[in-house]
Amino acid sequence: MELIDSRRLTGPNLVWEKPGALLDVEFEKREDGVLVFWKEEMRAIQKQLGWSGFPLRIRLRRAGAWLVAAGPVDQLYTVIEASEKAWERAVARQKGDHAGQNLEEVEFFRTMADDEKNPAMMALMRKAAAENTTFLWDDDFVSLGLGRHSKTWATDSLPRSEDLDWSEFADIPVAVVTGTNGKSTNVRILRQMVNCWGKVPGTSSTDWIRVGDDILDRGDYSGPGGARTVLRDPRVEVGILEVARGGLLRRGAGVGRANVALITNVAEDHMGQYGIHTLDDLIEAKMIVRHLVREDGVLILNADDEGLVRYAPCEHEVEGGGRICWFSLYPDSDVIRRHTDAGGSVCVVDGGIVVFRRACVTIEICEVADIPLTLQGRATYNVYNCISATAVAFELGIPSEIIREGLLSFQSDPETNPGRGNYFDVGGVTVLLDFAHNQHGLDAILETTEALEPRRRLITLGAAGDRTDREIRNLARSAAEAGVDRILLTDAVGYERELGPGGVPRILYDELMLCDVESENVAVYGSEMDGVRAAFEWAKPGDMLILLVKGEREAALEYIQSKMK
């Protein structure tokens, strides 16, 4: 029995919608006794600290369990410490060696809880709930309202609730976007639509936090911190938030409610992390965002994703309130037909046209082939991104002519959509710079590039070292089955992680040989940039270079652009 990790859950999460503290424990075989003991020990500590009414929950996993305790949101570090102590005592009891509580431990927890307490924050939180006002909190700041209708204070200098004019606080339209692939591209398409609408978008994603044209910070901000930063900015009129699996599992969602939640698709990726071992586990994790949908809000799902269709508790409504809107490339599919017959909303491609339907109303947006991002319809994965973003835009209230303008004006270039579907013509050689990092995304790219009918194709292939052996081998298998002419295996410098330098290329090479790829068509390089340079040395006019770059994207872009001069 081993305690693997402990962390705070600050928003809706995989266990429940409350904040709390989570212990991730592992054991070789199921140990019901120690789990019962943990609850008993935790209840005893709660009683000593006066935390009456706060629930406990045990969620069994394949090789262990999550032990979750709710508690006062201003004392969650104490809840973590108390949970860990309860686990320590439970393990001792399981082994027949337990001395019980002592006064010194109780006093320690009382002192820690007293140090954490923030009565002013709790008073504001209670008043916000009574006023139906959005309340966001973290260690440093507390805010009321959202975006242009919000105010933010440091947690150690909060106002009294009775001194505030609560009519000043209101919400702005908010959309959250999750899924395995297409999250960032959807966020960027929606940002373009909001710009065309004449409103100020605030976006958080795996690349940056951005308000209007102002990039506040670069990096992976797809977690709760990025969301809160966007929603506290007084310039923001529409919030568009990328919500990644890691943030949902580590901390929970960064916002308690949203007008629209989109799940683009779900495919195997990052398996084995945070208790996620199966595709169904991953779908359930992505589905956390359904808890954010307001009673009058919308959950948008991919009707062509079998897992999402299977997992959706109802094709038409979200439990607890809200509607479901489906999107699909197949307007006559069973899911789409049943949903439209019931008066539901859908966004589909019908006769080559992007169409939004709600009840008896059909609105045609534009021809798919006219949208630059789709490469005249050949890039199927980007057709999906366009119709899912269109569905979100409609449900946010963006007019159809603005949606059309946004789709037709969005260019997948390094400035507007960095690292996703960036195409270049370098002396007759077609170059694709992309971020594809899992089999689902890679298959989509290989299908699209084959449809472009190049003379030869070369691909640089790598992965972060925290992927499972199966995930890495699946990448190699996809490249082998696609029949690309040359494969350059690279290390993603800075992302080698558990496998270390050379670990990922070794696994990729082994799988390629098992797939009977000729060894003379494969080469191994120590970095992504080494692979990029070698790719250009190989290329001739009419060829296509598929450059999949993660850690050295900026350097790769500069190199490509230097070749175009």
C-alpha positions as CSV (number, residue, x, y, z in Angstrom):
1,M,0.0,0.0,0.0
2,E,1.5,3.3,-1.1
3,L,0.5,7.0,-1.1
4,I,1.3,8.1,-4.7
5,D,0.2,11.7,-4.7
6,S,-2.0,14.2,-2.9
7,R,-3.5,17.3,-4.4
8,R,-6.2,20.0,-4.0
9,L,-9.2,19.9,-6.2
10,T,-10.4,23.5,-6.6
11,G,-13.3,23.0,-8.9
12,P,-15.6,20.4,-10.6
13,N,-13.6,17.2,-11.1
14,L,-13.8,13.5,-11.8
15,V,-15.1,12.6,-8.3
16,W,-17.7,15.4,-7.7
17,E,-18.4,19.1,-8.3
18,K,-17.0,20.2,-4.9
19,P,-13.5,21.5,-3.9
20,G,-11.6,19.1,-1.8
21,A,-8.4,17.2,-1.2
22,L,-7.5,14.0,-3.0
23,L,-5.1,11.2,-2.1
24,D,-4.0,8.8,-4.8
25,V,-3.2,5.4,-3.2
26,E,-2.1,2.2,-4.8
27,F,-2.1,-1.4,-3.6
28,E,-1.4,-4.7,-5.2
29,K,-4.7,-6.2,-4.3
30,R,-8.0,-4.5,-3.2
31,E,-7.9,-3.7,0.5
32,D,-11.4,-2.8,1.6
33,G,-10.3,-2.8,5.3
34,V,-7.8,0.0,5.0
35,L,-10.3,2.1,3.0
36,V,-12.9,1.7,5.8
37,F,-10.2,2.6,8.4
38,W,-9.3,5.8,6.4
39,K,-12.9,7.0,6.5
40,E,-13.1,6.3,10.3
41,E,-9.8,8.1,11.0
42,M,-10.7,11.0,8.8
43,R,-14.1,11.3,10.5
44,A,-12.4,11.5,13.8
45,I,-10.1,14.3,12.7
46,Q,-13.1,16.2,11.1
47,K,-14.9,15.9,14.5
48,Q,-11.9,17.3,16.3
49,L,-11.6,20.3,13.9
50,G,-15.3,21.0,13.8
51,W,-15.7,20.1,10.1
52,S,-19.2,18.7,10.4
53,G,-21.2,17.9,7.3
54,F,-18.2,17.6,4.9
55,P,-18.5,14.3,2.9
56,L,-15.8,11.7,2.1
57,R,-15.7,9.6,-1.0
58,I,-13.7,6.6,-2.2
59,R,-13.3,6.0,-5.9
60,L,-11.8,2.7,-6.7
61,R,-9.3,2.5,-9.6
62,R,-7.7,-0.4,-11.4
63,A,-4.7,-0.6,-9.0
64,G,-5.8,1.5,-6.1
65,A,-8.2,4.2,-5.1
66,W,-8.8,7.9,-4.9
67,L,-9.6,9.1,-1.3
68,V,-11.4,12.4,-1.5
69,A,-12.4,14.7,1.4
70,A,-14.4,17.9,1.1
71,G,-13.6,20.7,3.5
72,P,-13.7,24.5,3.9
73,V,-12.2,26.0,0.7
74,D,-10.0,28.3,2.8
75,Q,-8.5,25.3,4.6
76,L,-7.8,22.8,1.9
77,Y,-4.0,22.4,2.7
78,T,-5.1,21.3,6.2
79,V,-7.6,18.9,4.6
80,I,-4.7,17.4,2.7
81,E,-2.5,17.0,5.8
82,A,-5.4,15.5,7.7
83,S,-6.2,13.1,4.9
84,E,-2.6,12.0,4.8
85,K,-2.5,11.4,8.5
86,A,-5.7,9.5,8.3
87,W,-4.2,7.3,5.7
88,E,-1.1,6.7,7.8
89,R,-3.2,5.6,10.7
90,A,-5.4,3.4,8.5
91,V,-2.3,1.6,7.1
92,A,-1.1,1.1,10.7
93,R,-4.4,-0.3,11.7
94,Q,-4.4,-2.7,8.8
95,K,-1.1,-4.0,10.0
96,G,-2.3,-4.3,13.5
97,D,-0.1,-1.5,14.8
98,H,-2.1,1.6,15.7
99,A,-1.8,3.9,18.7
100,G,-4.7,6.2,17.9
101,Q,-4.9,10.0,18.0
102,N,-2.8,12.1,20.3
103,L,-3.4,15.7,21.5
104,E,-0.2,16.9,19.8
105,E,-1.5,15.9,16.4
106,V,-4.9,17.4,17.0
107,E,-3.3,20.7,18.1
108,F,-1.1,20.7,15.0
109,F,-4.1,20.4,12.7
110,R,-6.0,23.1,14.6
111,T,-3.1,25.5,14.4
112,M,-2.7,24.8,10.6
113,A,-6.4,25.3,10.0
114,D,-6.4,28.6,12.0
115,D,-3.5,29.9,10.0
116,E,-5.3,29.1,6.7
117,K,-8.7,30.5,7.7
118,N,-9.9,33.5,5.7
119,P,-13.3,34.6,7.2
120,A,-13.5,37.6,4.8
121,M,-13.2,35.3,1.8
122,M,-15.8,32.9,3.2
123,A,-18.2,35.7,3.8
124,L,-17.8,36.9,0.2
125,M,-18.3,33.4,-1.1
126,R,-21.6,33.0,0.9
127,K,-22.9,36.4,-0.3
128,A,-21.9,35.6,-3.9
129,A,-23.9,32.4,-3.8
130,A,-26.9,34.2,-2.4
131,E,-26.6,36.9,-5.1
132,N,-26.0,34.3,-7.9
133,T,-22.7,36.0,-8.6
134,T,-19.7,34.1,-10.0
135,F,-17.0,33.8,-7.3
136,L,-13.4,32.8,-8.3
137,W,-10.7,32.1,-5.8
138,D,-7.2,30.9,-5.5
139,D,-4.3,31.4,-3.1
140,D,-3.6,34.9,-4.2
141,F,-6.8,36.5,-5.5
142,V,-10.6,36.5,-5.1
143,S,-12.9,37.9,-7.8
144,L,-16.6,38.6,-8.3
145,G,-18.3,38.5,-11.7
146,L,-16.5,37.8,-15.0
147,G,-14.5,39.8,-17.5
148,R,-15.7,43.3,-18.0
149,H,-18.2,42.9,-15.2
150,S,-15.6,41.7,-12.6
151,K,-13.5,43.0,-9.8
152,T,-10.5,41.3,-8.2
153,W,-8.8,41.7,-4.8
154,A,-5.8,40.1,-3.1
155,T,-6.9,37.4,-0.7
156,D,-5.4,39.3,2.3
157,S,-7.2,42.6,1.6
158,L,-10.8,41.7,0.8
159,P,-13.7,44.1,1.1
160,R,-16.7,43.5,3.4
161,S,-19.7,42.1,1.4
162,E,-22.0,44.9,2.8
163,D,-19.7,47.6,1.3
164,L,-20.1,46.3,-2.2
165,D,-22.6,47.3,-4.9
166,W,-23.5,43.8,-6.0
167,S,-25.4,45.1,-9.1
168,E,-22.0,45.9,-10.6
169,F,-21.1,42.2,-11.0
170,A,-22.3,40.1,-13.9
171,D,-21.1,37.4,-16.2
172,I,-19.8,37.4,-19.8
173,P,-20.4,34.6,-22.3
174,V,-18.0,31.8,-21.7
175,A,-17.1,28.7,-23.7
176,V,-14.8,25.9,-22.5
177,V,-13.2,23.5,-25.1
178,T,-11.8,20.1,-24.3
179,G,-11.1,16.9,-26.2
180,T,-8.0,14.9,-27.4
181,N,-7.4,16.9,-30.6
182,G,-8.5,20.2,-32.1
183,K,-8.8,22.1,-28.8
184,S,-6.4,24.9,-29.6
185,T,-7.6,25.2,-33.2
186,N,-11.2,25.6,-32.0
187,V,-10.2,28.2,-29.5
188,R,-8.4,30.2,-32.2
189,I,-11.2,29.9,-34.8
190,L,-13.6,31.2,-32.1
191,R,-11.3,34.0,-31.2
192,Q,-11.4,35.1,-34.9
193,M,-15.2,35.0,-34.9
194,V,-15.4,37.1,-31.7
195,N,-13.0,39.6,-33.2
196,C,-15.2,39.8,-36.3
197,W,-18.1,40.3,-33.9
198,G,-16.4,43.5,-32.7
199,K,-16.0,42.2,-29.1
200,V,-12.8,41.5,-27.1
201,P,-12.0,37.8,-26.8
202,G,-10.0,36.4,-23.9
203,T,-8.4,33.0,-24.5
204,S,-6.4,30.6,-22.5
205,S,-4.7,27.6,-24.3
206,T,-1.6,25.4,-24.4
207,D,0.3,28.2,-26.0
208,W,-0.7,31.4,-24.2
209,I,-3.1,33.7,-22.3
210,R,-4.4,36.3,-24.8
211,V,-6.7,39.2,-24.4
212,G,-7.6,40.8,-27.7
213,D,-4.2,41.1,-29.5
214,D,-2.3,41.3,-26.2
215,I,-0.5,38.1,-25.2
216,L,-0.2,38.2,-21.4
217,D,2.1,35.2,-21.1
218,R,3.3,32.3,-23.2
219,G,3.2,28.6,-22.1
220,D,0.7,26.0,-21.3
221,Y,-2.3,27.7,-19.7
222,S,-4.9,25.1,-20.3
223,G,-5.5,24.6,-16.6
224,P,-7.5,26.5,-14.0
225,G,-4.9,29.3,-13.5
226,G,-5.1,30.3,-17.2
227,A,-8.9,30.3,-17.1
228,R,-9.1,32.5,-14.0
229,T,-6.6,35.0,-15.4
230,V,-8.7,35.4,-18.5
231,L,-12.0,35.7,-16.7
232,R,-10.6,38.3,-14.3
233,D,-9.4,40.7,-17.0
234,P,-11.7,43.7,-17.1
235,R,-11.3,44.0,-20.9
236,V,-12.7,40.6,-21.8
237,E,-16.2,40.5,-23.3
238,V,-16.2,36.8,-24.3
239,G,-14.1,34.0,-22.6
240,I,-12.9,31.1,-24.7
241,L,-11.0,28.6,-22.5
242,E,-9.1,25.5,-23.5
243,V,-9.4,22.9,-20.8
244,A,-6.9,20.0,-21.0
245,R,-7.2,16.6,-19.3
246,G,-4.2,17.2,-17.0
247,G,-5.8,20.3,-15.4
248,L,-9.2,18.7,-15.0
249,L,-7.6,15.7,-13.2
250,R,-5.0,17.6,-11.1
251,R,-7.1,20.5,-10.0
252,G,-10.6,20.3,-11.5
253,A,-12.1,22.9,-13.7
254,G,-11.0,26.6,-13.2
255,V,-14.5,28.0,-13.6
256,G,-17.8,26.8,-12.0
257,R,-20.1,27.5,-14.9
258,A,-20.1,28.2,-18.6
259,N,-22.6,28.9,-21.4
260,V,-21.1,26.4,-23.7
261,A,-18.9,23.3,-23.3
262,L,-17.4,21.6,-26.3
263,I,-15.8,18.1,-26.4
264,T,-14.1,17.8,-29.8
265,N,-13.3,14.0,-29.7
266,V,-11.7,11.5,-27.4
267,A,-8.9,9.1,-28.4
268,E,-6.2,7.3,-26.4
269,D,-3.5,9.7,-25.2
270,H,-1.6,10.1,-22.0
271,M,-2.8,6.7,-20.8
272,G,-1.7,5.6,-17.4
273,Q,-1.5,9.1,-15.9
274,Y,-3.7,10.3,-13.0
275,G,-5.5,7.0,-12.9
276,I,-6.6,7.0,-16.5
277,H,-6.0,3.5,-18.0
278,T,-8.8,3.0,-20.6
279,L,-10.6,5.0,-23.2
280,D,-13.7,5.0,-21.1
281,D,-11.7,6.5,-18.2
282,L,-10.5,9.3,-20.6
283,I,-14.0,10.0,-21.9
284,E,-15.3,10.3,-18.3
285,A,-12.5,12.7,-17.5
286,K,-13.3,14.9,-20.5
287,M,-17.0,14.8,-19.6
288,I,-16.2,16.7,-16.4
289,V,-17.0,19.8,-18.4
290,R,-20.7,18.8,-18.5
291,H,-20.9,19.9,-14.9
292,L,-20.0,23.5,-15.9
293,V,-23.0,23.9,-18.3
294,R,-25.5,26.4,-17.0
295,E,-29.2,25.4,-16.8
296,D,-29.8,27.4,-20.0
297,G,-26.4,26.3,-21.5
298,V,-25.3,23.8,-24.1
299,L,-23.0,20.8,-24.2
300,I,-21.6,20.3,-27.7
301,L,-20.5,16.7,-28.7
302,N,-19.1,14.9,-31.7
303,A,-21.8,12.6,-33.1
304,D,-19.2,10.8,-35.1
305,D,-17.2,9.8,-32.0
306,E,-18.5,6.4,-30.8
307,G,-17.2,6.8,-27.3
308,L,-19.0,10.2,-26.8
309,V,-22.2,8.9,-28.2
310,R,-22.0,5.8,-25.9
311,Y,-21.2,7.8,-22.8
312,A,-23.7,10.7,-23.3
313,P,-26.3,10.0,-20.6
314,C,-29.0,11.3,-22.9
315,E,-28.9,12.5,-26.5
316,H,-30.9,15.6,-25.8
317,E,-30.2,17.0,-22.3
318,V,-27.4,17.4,-19.8
319,E,-28.2,16.1,-16.3
320,G,-28.8,19.0,-14.0
321,G,-29.8,21.3,-16.8
322,G,-28.7,22.4,-20.3
323,R,-29.1,21.1,-23.8
324,I,-26.9,18.9,-26.0
325,C,-25.9,20.0,-29.5
326,W,-24.3,17.5,-31.8
327,F,-22.0,18.1,-34.8
328,S,-21.2,15.7,-37.6
329,L,-20.0,15.2,-41.1
330,Y,-22.9,12.9,-41.7
331,P,-26.3,14.8,-41.7
332,D,-28.3,11.6,-42.0
333,S,-26.7,9.6,-39.2
334,D,-28.9,8.1,-36.6
335,V,-27.8,10.4,-33.8
336,I,-28.3,13.5,-35.9
337,R,-31.7,12.4,-37.3
338,R,-33.1,11.5,-33.8
339,H,-31.8,14.8,-32.4
340,T,-33.2,17.0,-35.1
341,D,-36.5,15.1,-35.0
342,A,-36.7,16.0,-31.3
343,G,-36.1,19.6,-32.1
344,G,-32.5,19.7,-31.0
345,S,-29.5,21.7,-32.4
346,V,-27.0,20.3,-34.8
347,C,-24.1,21.5,-36.9
348,V,-23.4,19.4,-40.0
349,V,-21.9,19.4,-43.4
350,D,-24.7,18.8,-45.9
351,G,-24.0,18.8,-49.6
352,G,-20.6,20.4,-49.0
353,I,-22.1,23.3,-47.0
354,V,-21.7,24.0,-43.3
355,V,-25.2,24.0,-41.9
356,F,-26.6,24.8,-38.4
357,R,-30.1,23.5,-37.6
358,R,-32.3,24.1,-34.6
359,A,-35.8,22.9,-34.5
360,C,-37.3,23.7,-37.9
361,V,-34.8,26.4,-38.7
362,T,-31.9,25.7,-41.1
363,I,-29.1,28.2,-41.5
364,E,-26.4,27.7,-44.3
365,I,-23.1,29.3,-43.4
366,C,-20.7,28.7,-46.3
367,E,-19.2,26.1,-48.6
368,V,-16.6,23.9,-46.9
369,A,-14.3,24.2,-49.8
370,D,-14.2,28.0,-49.4
371,I,-12.8,27.8,-45.9
372,P,-9.0,28.1,-46.1
373,L,-8.4,25.9,-43.1
374,T,-10.0,22.9,-44.8
375,L,-7.7,22.9,-47.9
376,Q,-10.7,22.7,-50.2
377,G,-12.3,20.1,-47.9
378,R,-9.3,17.7,-48.0
379,A,-8.3,18.3,-44.4
380,T,-11.1,16.4,-42.8
381,Y,-9.9,17.0,-39.3
382,N,-10.1,20.8,-39.9
383,V,-13.6,20.4,-41.3
384,Y,-14.5,18.9,-37.9
385,N,-12.8,21.9,-36.2
386,C,-14.8,24.3,-38.3
387,I,-18.2,22.8,-37.7
388,S,-17.6,22.3,-33.9
389,A,-16.5,26.0,-33.6
390,T,-19.5,27.0,-35.7
391,A,-21.8,25.2,-33.2
392,V,-20.1,26.9,-30.3
393,A,-20.4,30.3,-31.9
394,F,-24.1,29.9,-32.6
395,E,-24.8,28.8,-29.0
396,L,-22.9,31.9,-27.8
397,G,-25.2,34.0,-29.9
398,I,-22.8,35.1,-32.6
399,P,-24.7,36.0,-35.8
400,S,-24.5,33.7,-38.8
401,E,-22.9,36.3,-41.0
402,I,-20.2,36.9,-38.4
403,I,-19.5,33.2,-38.1
404,R,-19.2,33.0,-41.9
405,E,-16.7,35.9,-41.9
406,G,-14.7,34.3,-39.2
407,L,-14.4,30.9,-41.0
408,L,-13.5,32.5,-44.3
409,S,-10.9,34.9,-42.8
410,F,-9.2,32.4,-40.5
411,Q,-5.8,31.4,-41.9
412,S,-3.8,28.5,-40.4
413,D,-0.5,30.4,-40.4
414,P,2.2,30.6,-37.8
415,E,0.7,33.8,-36.3
416,T,-2.9,32.8,-35.9
417,N,-2.6,29.1,-35.5
418,P,1.0,28.3,-34.5
419,G,2.1,24.7,-34.9
420,R,-1.2,23.5,-36.2
421,G,-1.6,22.8,-39.9
422,N,0.9,25.4,-41.0
423,Y,1.7,24.8,-44.8
424,F,4.6,26.4,-46.7
425,D,5.8,26.3,-50.3
426,V,9.6,26.2,-50.2
427,G,11.0,26.1,-53.7
428,G,8.3,23.7,-54.9
429,V,8.5,21.5,-51.8
430,T,5.3,21.5,-49.7
431,V,6.1,21.7,-46.0
432,L,3.7,21.0,-43.2
433,L,4.6,22.1,-39.7
434,D,2.3,20.6,-37.1
435,F,2.1,19.4,-33.5
436,A,0.4,16.0,-34.0
437,H,1.4,14.1,-30.9
438,N,-1.0,11.1,-30.8
439,Q,-2.2,8.5,-33.2
440,H,-5.6,10.1,-33.7
441,G,-4.0,13.4,-34.8
442,L,-1.3,11.7,-36.9
443,D,-3.8,9.6,-38.8
444,A,-5.7,12.7,-39.7
445,I,-2.6,14.4,-41.0
446,L,-1.5,11.4,-43.0
447,E,-4.9,11.1,-44.6
448,T,-4.9,14.8,-45.6
449,T,-1.4,14.8,-47.0
450,E,-2.1,11.7,-49.1
451,A,-5.1,13.5,-50.5
452,L,-2.8,16.3,-51.7
453,E,-1.0,13.8,-53.9
454,P,2.7,14.8,-53.4
455,R,5.4,13.0,-55.3
456,R,7.0,11.7,-52.1
457,R,6.4,12.1,-48.4
458,L,8.8,12.4,-45.5
459,I,7.8,12.6,-41.9
460,T,9.8,13.5,-38.8
461,L,8.4,11.5,-36.0
462,G,8.8,11.7,-32.2
463,A,6.9,11.9,-28.9
464,A,7.2,13.0,-25.4
465,G,8.8,10.5,-23.1
466,D,5.8,10.3,-20.8
467,R,3.7,8.4,-23.3
468,T,3.1,4.6,-22.9
469,D,4.9,2.1,-25.0
470,R,1.7,1.3,-26.8
471,E,1.0,5.0,-27.7
472,I,4.5,5.4,-29.1
473,R,4.3,2.2,-31.1
474,N,0.9,3.3,-32.5
475,L,2.6,6.4,-34.0
476,A,5.2,4.2,-35.7
477,R,2.5,1.8,-37.0
478,S,0.5,4.7,-38.4
479,A,3.5,6.0,-40.3
480,A,4.3,2.6,-41.6
481,E,0.8,1.8,-42.8
482,A,0.5,5.2,-44.5
483,G,3.3,4.3,-46.8
484,V,5.4,7.4,-46.4
485,D,8.7,7.3,-48.3
486,R,11.1,8.3,-45.5
487,I,10.8,8.4,-41.7
488,L,13.1,10.5,-39.5
489,L,12.9,9.6,-35.8
490,T,13.7,12.4,-33.5
491,D,14.0,13.1,-29.8
492,A,11.8,16.0,-28.5
493,V,14.6,17.7,-26.5
494,G,13.3,18.8,-23.1
495,Y,10.4,16.3,-23.3
496,E,12.4,13.0,-23.0
497,R,11.0,12.6,-19.4
498,E,10.8,9.0,-18.1
499,L,12.3,7.4,-21.2
500,G,15.3,9.6,-21.3
501,P,17.4,10.7,-24.4
502,G,17.0,8.2,-27.2
503,G,14.2,6.3,-25.5
504,V,11.4,7.3,-27.8
505,P,13.3,6.8,-31.1
506,R,14.4,3.3,-29.9
507,I,10.8,2.2,-29.4
508,L,9.7,3.9,-32.7
509,Y,12.5,2.2,-34.6
510,D,11.7,-1.2,-33.1
511,E,8.1,-1.0,-34.1
512,L,8.9,0.2,-37.7
513,M,11.1,-2.9,-38.1
514,L,8.2,-5.1,-36.9
515,C,6.1,-3.4,-39.5
516,D,8.6,-4.4,-42.2
517,V,9.7,-0.9,-43.0
518,E,12.9,-1.0,-45.0
519,S,15.7,0.2,-42.6
520,E,17.3,2.3,-45.4
521,N,14.1,4.4,-45.3
522,V,14.5,5.2,-41.6
523,A,17.0,7.5,-39.9
524,V,17.4,8.6,-36.2
525,Y,18.4,12.0,-35.1
526,G,19.1,13.4,-31.6
527,S,16.8,16.4,-31.9
528,E,13.8,17.7,-33.8
529,M,15.9,20.4,-35.5
530,D,18.4,17.8,-36.6
531,G,15.6,16.0,-38.3
532,V,14.2,19.2,-39.9
533,R,17.5,20.0,-41.4
534,A,18.0,16.5,-42.7
535,A,14.4,16.6,-44.2
536,F,15.3,19.6,-46.3
537,E,18.5,18.0,-47.5
538,W,16.4,15.0,-48.8
539,A,13.6,17.0,-50.4
540,K,13.1,17.7,-54.1
541,P,10.4,19.8,-55.9
542,G,7.1,18.0,-55.7
543,D,7.9,16.3,-52.4
544,M,6.1,16.9,-49.1
545,L,7.8,17.3,-45.7
546,I,5.6,16.5,-42.7
547,L,7.5,18.1,-39.8
548,L,6.0,17.1,-36.5
549,V,7.7,19.4,-34.0
550,K,6.9,19.9,-30.3
551,G,9.8,21.4,-28.3
552,E,11.7,23.2,-31.0
553,R,8.7,24.7,-32.9
554,E,10.0,28.3,-33.0
555,A,13.4,27.2,-34.3
556,A,11.8,25.0,-36.9
557,L,9.6,27.8,-38.1
558,E,12.6,30.2,-38.4
559,Y,14.5,27.6,-40.3
560,I,11.6,27.1,-42.7
561,Q,11.1,30.8,-43.3
562,S,14.9,31.2,-43.9
563,K,14.6,28.7,-46.7
564,M,11.8,30.7,-48.3
565,K,14.0,33.8,-48.8
